[in-house]
Amino acid sequence: MRAFLISISLLAPLAAQTPHDLVLKGGHVIDPKNGIDRVMDVAISGGKIARVGANLGGTRVIDVSGLYVTPGLIDIHTHNLIRLREATEGIQPDAFSFRSGVTTFVDAGSAGWREFPELRDVFIRRARTRVLAMLNIAGAGMLTGKEDDPAELDADAAIRMARANPDLIVGFKSAHYAGPGWESIDAAVKAGNATGLPVMVDFGRINEKRNISTLFLDKLRPGDIYTHCFSGHREELLENGKLNPAMAAGRKRGIIFDIGHGAGSFHWYVAVPAYAEGFYPDSISTDLHINSMNAGMKDMLNVASKLLNLGSPLAQLIAMATWNPARQIRRPALGNLDAGAEADVAVLRLDRGKFGFVDSAGARYEGSQNLVCEMTLRAGRVVWDLNGRASQDWKSFPYQKRSR
């Protein structure tokens, strides 16, 4: 028995020194959940984060010195349903996610309960990107001309669909409603109360009865999300150039303010005064679709760079794109580098110089900082590598030559 114990004690140090599958070496790690903001190594084994620390060894080591290493970014406002015979704005997730450091998309209301099975089976389950969904409270979904139809606002049907898909549905979306009352909001909140899920609101048109003060103080609940927060379309900014007091009052109540840049919902004339008053968004999102992807919005890091140049500190900015949205959609396993977490990682480069950033109207703002994605890992696998940092030099690469 004594000999057996001695042999075990001799083996234990060897086991502790077993190299990890992959180590990202020497990067500046920013992990807001765990309060990390310094140069460290990130070790990955079996597709999971093994350890964040110093002097870590791995079978494969990638030098990321001079770069920032963060959890994979989470974009909570995208559109991924592509209809072949009808109006559509959706994009294929993998075409845009990894190249901007994003590992998780949330489809924000493209599908209601009727079309969600198609979104799930044709688009979500075929993507390498993790795709979750906010279910449109209108059963027909977006771009059907039916989001204003009270008959489509079937909260009970939405509740049933959410309960049948708890792994994918993370909330409900009320969007583009132009009716005179609160039917869409009330139905979405009913579904949220029944399932314990948040509601995201694209508020549509305002009128004397429907305004953001009533929305924030009477209709929404703490933890519900107001997207397009710097749009200016719903009197977020008053004629005197000051933010509507309803914005601060809503935040005090616990309403979440999300960027949702899109093709028409981010304007410098709102964002600049908001930052001057110290009103920063809680989360960054793109409202990615075919009309926004090549316009002012571009991608997640373009939106993040705009806020960086407005004055958001980098660590706070990373929180807006990782841990904050993870909590907003109630997925605390995401948006962090906890040991045992799925190894979704972004490696970012911060360039300094003169850069132009365009809002949804086409107005330019000059900034001095620009974030670029050098590398993205999804579940421990390199899925984007801008400069081939994870690749072997061609002179020693084991090509498989084929004869003709």
Secondary structure as the mmCIF struct_conf table of DSSP 4:
data_model
#
loop_
_struct_conf.conf_type_id
_struct_conf.id
_struct_conf.beg_label_comp_id
_struct_conf.beg_label_asym_id
_struct_conf.beg_label_seq_id
_struct_conf.end_label_comp_id
_struct_conf.end_label_asym_id
_struct_conf.end_label_seq_id
HELX_RH_AL_P HELX_RH_AL_P1 ARG A 2 ALA A 16
TURN_TY1_P TURN_TY1_P1 GLN A 17 GLN A 17
HELX_LH_PP_P HELX_LH_PP_P1 THR A 18 PRO A 19
STRN STRN1 HIS A 20 ASP A 31
HELX_RH_3T_P HELX_RH_3T_P1 PRO A 32 ASN A 34
TURN_TY1_P TURN_TY1_P2 GLY A 35 GLY A 35
STRN STRN2 ILE A 36 SER A 45
TURN_TY1_P TURN_TY1_P3 GLY A 46 GLY A 47
STRN STRN3 LYS A 48 GLY A 53
BEND BEND1 ALA A 54 ASN A 55
STRN STRN4 GLY A 58 ASP A 63
TURN_TY1_P TURN_TY1_P4 SER A 65 GLY A 66
BEND BEND2 LEU A 67 LEU A 67
STRN STRN5 TYR A 68 PRO A 71
HELX_LH_PP_P HELX_LH_PP_P2 GLY A 72 GLY A 72
STRN STRN6 LEU A 73 THR A 78
BEND BEND3 LEU A 84 GLU A 86
HELX_RH_3T_P HELX_RH_3T_P2 PRO A 93 ALA A 95
TURN_TY1_P TURN_TY1_P5 PHE A 96 PHE A 96
BEND BEND4 SER A 97 SER A 97
HELX_RH_3T_P HELX_RH_3T_P3 PHE A 98 SER A 100
TURN_TY1_P TURN_TY1_P6 GLY A 101 GLY A 101
STRN STRN7 VAL A 102 ALA A 108
BEND BEND5 GLY A 109 SER A 110
TURN_TY1_P TURN_TY1_P7 TRP A 113 GLU A 115
HELX_RH_AL_P HELX_RH_AL_P2 PHE A 116 GLU A 118
HELX_RH_PI_P HELX_RH_PI_P1 LEU A 119 ILE A 124
TURN_TY1_P TURN_TY1_P8 ARG A 125 ARG A 126
BEND BEND6 ARG A 128 THR A 129
STRN STRN8 ARG A 130 ASN A 136
BEND BEND7 ILE A 137 ILE A 137
STRN STRN9 ALA A 138 ALA A 138
TURN_TY1_P TURN_TY1_P9 GLY A 139 ALA A 140
TURN_TY1_P TURN_TY1_P10 MET A 142 LEU A 143
BEND BEND8 THR A 144 GLY A 145
TURN_TY1_P TURN_TY1_P11 GLU A 147 ASP A 148
HELX_RH_3T_P HELX_RH_3T_P4 PRO A 150 GLU A 152
STRN STRN10 LEU A 153 LEU A 153
HELX_RH_AL_P HELX_RH_AL_P3 ALA A 155 ALA A 164
TURN_TY1_P TURN_TY1_P12 PRO A 166 LEU A 168
STRN STRN11 ILE A 169 ALA A 175
BEND BEND9 HIS A 176 HIS A 176
BEND BEND10 GLY A 179 TRP A 182
HELX_RH_AL_P HELX_RH_AL_P4 GLU A 183 THR A 195
TURN_TY1_P TURN_TY1_P13 GLY A 196 GLY A 196
STRN STRN12 VAL A 199 ASP A 202
BEND BEND11 GLU A 208 ARG A 210
HELX_RH_AL_P HELX_RH_AL_P5 ILE A 212 THR A 214
HELX_RH_PI_P HELX_RH_PI_P2 LEU A 215 LYS A 219
BEND BEND12 LEU A 220 LEU A 220
TURN_TY1_P TURN_TY1_P14 PRO A 222 GLY A 223
STRN STRN13 ILE A 225 TYR A 226
TURN_TY1_P TURN_TY1_P15 CYS A 229 PHE A 230
TURN_TY1_P TURN_TY1_P16 HIS A 233 ARG A 234
BEND BEND13 GLU A 235 GLU A 236
STRN STRN14 LEU A 237 LEU A 237
TURN_TY1_P TURN_TY1_P17 GLU A 239 ASN A 240
BEND BEND14 GLY A 241 LYS A 242
STRN STRN15 LEU A 243 LEU A 243
HELX_RH_AL_P HELX_RH_AL_P6 PRO A 245 ARG A 253
TURN_TY1_P TURN_TY1_P18 GLY A 254 GLY A 254
STRN STRN16 ILE A 256 PHE A 257
STRN STRN17 ASP A 258 ASP A 258
TURN_TY1_P TURN_TY1_P19 GLY A 262 GLY A 264
BEND BEND15 SER A 265 SER A 265
HELX_RH_AL_P HELX_RH_AL_P7 TRP A 268 ALA A 276
TURN_TY1_P TURN_TY1_P20 GLU A 277 GLY A 278
BEND BEND16 ASP A 282 ASP A 282
STRN STRN18 SER A 283 SER A 283
STRN STRN19 LEU A 288 LEU A 288
BEND BEND17 HIS A 289 HIS A 289
TURN_TY1_P TURN_TY1_P21 ILE A 290 GLY A 296
HELX_RH_AL_P HELX_RH_AL_P8 MET A 300 LEU A 310
TURN_TY1_P TURN_TY1_P22 GLY A 311 GLY A 311
HELX_RH_AL_P HELX_RH_AL_P9 LEU A 314 ALA A 321
TURN_TY1_P TURN_TY1_P23 THR A 322 THR A 322
HELX_RH_AL_P HELX_RH_AL_P10 TRP A 323 GLN A 328
TURN_TY1_P TURN_TY1_P24 ILE A 329 ARG A 330
TURN_TY1_P TURN_TY1_P25 PRO A 332 ALA A 333
BEND BEND18 LEU A 334 ASN A 336
TURN_TY1_P TURN_TY1_P26 ALA A 339 GLY A 340
BEND BEND19 ALA A 341 ALA A 341
STRN STRN20 GLU A 342 GLU A 342
STRN STRN21 VAL A 345 VAL A 358
TURN_TY1_P TURN_TY1_P27 SER A 360 ALA A 361
BEND BEND20 GLY A 362 GLY A 362
STRN STRN22 ARG A 364 ARG A 378
TURN_TY1_P TURN_TY1_P28 ALA A 379 GLY A 380
STRN STRN23 ARG A 381 ASP A 385
TURN_TY1_P TURN_TY1_P29 LEU A 386 ASN A 387
TURN_TY1_P TURN_TY1_P30 ARG A 389 ALA A 390
BEND BEND21 SER A 391 SER A 391
HELX_LH_PP_P HELX_LH_PP_P3 GLN A 392 ASP A 393
TURN_TY1_P TURN_TY1_P31 TRP A 394 SER A 396
#
